[in-house]
Amino acid sequence: MVAKRRLEAEEAEKERLRNSVRDLVQDQLDAVDAADLKIALVPFQAEPLRPLPAYRREMFTAFLDEALEMAFQSWPPEKDLAPWDNKPADEPAIVDAACGTCRGKCCRFGANSHAFLSAEFFQFLHLNDPTLTADTLTEYYLSHIPDQSVDGSCVFHGPMGCTLDRDMRSDVCNDFICTALAELSAGWVGGEPAVLVGEARGKAGAMTSIDRDGQTRAIDKLGELGRPSDA
């Protein structure tokens, strides 16, 4: 009973947020009837940014050295890597918009798994681009650790999400779809205007509009709603 009441209270809070956003952004979305405007809540990464602790950098560097040594010691690879493709397939515009609005809530799963990188993945990269040697890969990954990263998350989780290029991320990171994103994508009709709200603790952390043509833009009115950090 207590859990049910808590869920009901959380849903009521989210509905209040949807209605507040609808009223707030209407003047920015020309020719869109408020009744037709879809307001979709997605997760939002609200943890603070901090310099990466030295021990975590050392742990990642040690992992990287070991994984690259394994990758190139056993070259050519015994496993057929040709079918692998870590580049994400074309996705609906709302998927990219939702992930950009969220800013990496799922990236925390990469904290203890070293961004899901592996010796096999490094072999795949070298197979597709022979210029990506152990030295160049070491330089690339270490240089992409941001000065400020999300506390307790992946070492590559910067202020706006992952600092790695898409084709240098693991297939796990490129293929993962959270429950909220799967539901949003399944229920969205192309050409349907929407506002995506990154929600945490009942408040908006970021907002993105998507128009009938699939064009997106950030909406900067968060001060009027209160940010998650104000909670």
N, C-alpha and C positions, 0 to 999 in steps of 0.2 A: 504493500500500500504506500509506504514512504517513497519507494523508488518510482512508483507510478505518478505520485504527486510531483516529484522532482522533474520527471520527464515532461509532464504537463506544463509545469512552470517554465521550463527551458523552451518549450515550443511556443508558449505565449510570448516569451521575451523575444524570440526570433521573429514572430509575426509582428510584434510592435516595431522591430527594427526594419522589417520589410516595408511597412506602411510609412515609417519616417523617411526612409530612403526614397520611396515613390514620391512623396510630397516635395522632398528636397531637390531632386534632380530633374523634375519635370520641366523646369524652365530652360534646361540645357539640352533637352532632346526635342527638337522642333518636329512638329507634325506627327507626334506619337501620342495617341490617346492614353491617358493614365491607366484606364481600365485594361488596355491591351499590352501594357508594358510588363514584361516578365522580370521579376526580381528574384534572383537566385543566390542563395547563400552558399559559399564554399569555405573550406577551412582557411585559417590565416596563421602564418608563422609570427608569433608575437614575442618570442624570447629575445633577450637583449643581445647586442653585438659586443664581443670582447676580443682582445688579442688572443690568438691560439696559444694555450699553455705550452711551454717548451717541451714537456714530456710527451704531449700528443704529437707534436712535430717530429720528435725523435722516434716515436713509435711508428709513425707513417713512413718516415725515411727508411727505417730498418725493414719494414714490410716491403717497400718499393725495391730496395736493393735485393732482397731475397727473391721476390717474385720475378724480377728481371733476370737475375742469375739463372733461375730455373727455366725461364722462357728461352734463353739463348744458349744455355748449355745443351738442351735437347733439341737443337735445330738441325735439320728440318723437323717439324712436329710430326709425331706419330698419328695424331688425330687429324682427320680431314676437316679443315677449318673453312674451306671455300664457301659452304652454304651459309655461314654466319653473316648476318647483316645487322650491325648495331645502329644503323640510321633509322629513325622513326618513320613509319609510313605517314602518308598524307592524312591529316586529321581535320575534323571540323574546326572552323575558326574559333568556336567557343571553347575548345579544349586548350589551345594555346592561351587564350584570354583568361581562362579559369586558373591555369597554372601560374601565369604571371601575376594574377591577383592574389593568389595564395602565398606566393614567394617561398614555397618549399617546406610545407608542414611535414611532408613525407621524407624529407632529406635526413631527418634525425635517425632513420633506420640505417643510414650509411656511416654513422659515427663509429660503431665497433666493427664494421666490416670493411673499412678502408675504401669506401665509395664503391664497394662490390667489384673492385678491380681484381685481376688474377693473372697468373702466368699465361694461361690459355688466351686471355683477352689480349695481352701484349703480343703474343704470337700472331694473333689475328691481325692486329694493327700492322705489324712488320710485314706480314704476308701481303697485305693490300697496299702498303707503302714501304718499300725497302729502305727509304731514308730514315724511317723511324727506328733507330738503333737503341740499344740500352742507354747510351749517353744522351741522345736527343730526347728520349722519353723521360729520363730522370730530370733533365733540365725543364722540360715542359711541365710535368706535374708539380715539381717543387716551386716553380715560378708562378703557378696559378693558385697557390694557397694565399687567400686574401689577408691583408693586414688586420682586418676585423672580420671575424666569423661568428656565426650564430652559436651562442653558448650551448654546449652539449650536443651539437649536431655534427654533421659531416665536416671534415676539414676544408672542403671546397664550398661550403654554404656561406655565401657572402650576403650583403644587404639586399640584393635583388634576386637571390636564388643561386643556382650553380654557376661557378666561375669557369667551368670547363666548357669547351666547344662541344656541340652535340655529338659529333662523331668521335670524340675522345672520352665520352662517358660510357660506362658499362651498359650492356644490353638490358640489365635489370633496371637501371635508372631510366633508360629510354622507353622501355616497354611498360613500366608500372603505371597502373591507373587505380586511383583510390576509389572507394565506394561512392563518395560524393560526386566525383568526376564521372564515373560510369553512369550514375543515375541522371546527372545533368545532361550528358551527351545523348543518352537514350531518349530523353524527354524533350530535346530541343529540335525545333523544326527550322531548317535553313531559311533565312529571310525574316526570322522572328526577332524584333528588337528586344534587347535585354540589358539589364544592369547586373553585373556580378559583384557581390559584396563579400570581401574576405572578412569572416566573422570569428571573433574570439571573445569569450566571456560576455556575449550579448552585445558587443560593440563592433563597429566597423573599423578594420585596419587598413583597408584599401578598397577602392571601387573602380570598376571598368565598365564602360558602356560598349555595346556592340550593336551596330545598325543593321538595316535590312540587307546591305551589301557585304556584311561581314567585316566592316572596318571597325577597329577598336580605338578607344582613347581613354586615358585615365581621367577620373572625375575628382577634382580636388576640392571637396567640401567637408572633409572629415572633421574639421574643427567644430562644425555645427552639430555633429553627432556624438563626439567624444570618442577617443581612441581606446583600444584595449589597455594601453599602458596607463590610462587614467583611472582604471578600475581599482 
